[in-house]
Amino acid sequence: MGVGNALIMPWLSTLVFGMETAEVLRWLEELRVEHRDLDEVIKYMIETKHSDHMRIQRLKKRKLRLKDMITKLESELIPNLDA
């Protein structure tokens, strides 16, 4: 994840800070399922030569945002070793 994502999702760290680890893990699993589902939909649309290319692009962007959120949540679960 790049520097730009920290600017895009500053609310994520604040939100995770107030959540129990179990809640974060459940949310993380939901995001992973949605990411896999989007992957399947995108593959199907490409394989069947779906005519709405803009929709495919929007789905790809959504999938990328989900991946960024997953990465950010995973990093939030890792303890800070600088302490």
Backbone hydrogen bonds, N-H to C=O, Kabsch-Sander energy under -0.5 kcal/mol:
donor,donor_aa,acceptor,acceptor_aa,energy
5,N,2,G,-0.7
6,A,2,G,-0.8
6,A,3,V,-0.7
7,L,3,V,-1.1
8,I,4,G,-1.6
9,M,5,N,-2.4
12,L,9,M,-1.1
13,S,9,M,-0.6
14,T,10,P,-0.9
15,L,11,W,-2.5
16,V,12,L,-2.8
17,F,13,S,-2.1
18,G,14,T,-1.0
18,G,15,L,-0.6
19,M,16,V,-1.7
24,V,20,E,-2.1
25,L,21,T,-2.6
26,R,22,A,-2.1
27,W,23,E,-2.5
28,L,24,V,-2.8
29,E,25,L,-2.1
30,E,26,R,-2.2
31,L,27,W,-2.4
32,R,28,L,-2.2
33,V,29,E,-2.4
34,E,30,E,-2.4
35,H,31,L,-2.4
36,R,32,R,-2.5
37,D,33,V,-2.7
38,L,34,E,-2.6
39,D,35,H,-2.1
40,E,36,R,-2.1
41,V,37,D,-2.4
42,I,38,L,-2.9
43,K,39,D,-2.4
44,Y,40,E,-2.4
45,M,41,V,-2.7
46,I,42,I,-2.3
47,E,43,K,-2.9
48,T,44,Y,-2.3
49,K,46,I,-1.3
50,H,45,M,-3.1
53,H,51,S,-1.5
56,I,52,D,-1.6
57,Q,53,H,-2.3
58,R,54,M,-2.4
59,L,55,R,-2.4
60,K,56,I,-2.3
61,K,57,Q,-2.3
62,R,58,R,-2.4
63,K,59,L,-2.4
64,L,60,K,-2.2
65,R,61,K,-2.5
66,L,62,R,-2.4
67,K,63,K,-2.2
68,D,64,L,-2.4
69,M,65,R,-2.3
70,I,66,L,-2.8
71,T,67,K,-2.6
72,K,68,D,-2.4
73,L,69,M,-2.8
74,E,70,I,-2.7
75,S,71,T,-2.2
76,E,72,K,-1.9
77,L,73,L,-1.3
78,I,74,E,-0.6
78,I,75,S,-0.7
81,L,79,P,-0.7
83,A,80,N,-0.7
